[in-house]
Amino acid sequence: MVEAMGGNQHPHYDTFKKKCVEAFLYLRNYQRLILNLFHLMIHAGIKDLPFGEHERLLSSMRDKFLPSLNNIEAEKEFLAIIKESVNAMFVQIYEKFHVWAQYMKK
């Protein structure tokens, strides 16, 4: 996906990161509401949300919002997560296979 934006040095990638951070910080403001919604969904019996593991699921979701950090710290942490994800070896290998597969289709 990063390559589709022109690589991690391209201005489109910077715009992507900025929009991701904006969305994350916005959603952080509503984390209690989001977690409450998932709590209600779990108890509604939705099959893909495991009722028996609901506390672990909600705790994991709560941790993803980085509740112990202020917005500046959370932004830095979120950008580090994006960077780690982009540099993950599996993603790079998968991307090379995808390019190779597209080349072989021709």
PyMOL commands that set and color helices and strands:
alter all, ss='L'
color gray80, all
select helices_A, chain A and resi 3-5+11-28+31-43+51-64+71-86+89-105
alter helices_A, ss='H'
color red, helices_A
deselect
rebuild
show_as cartoon
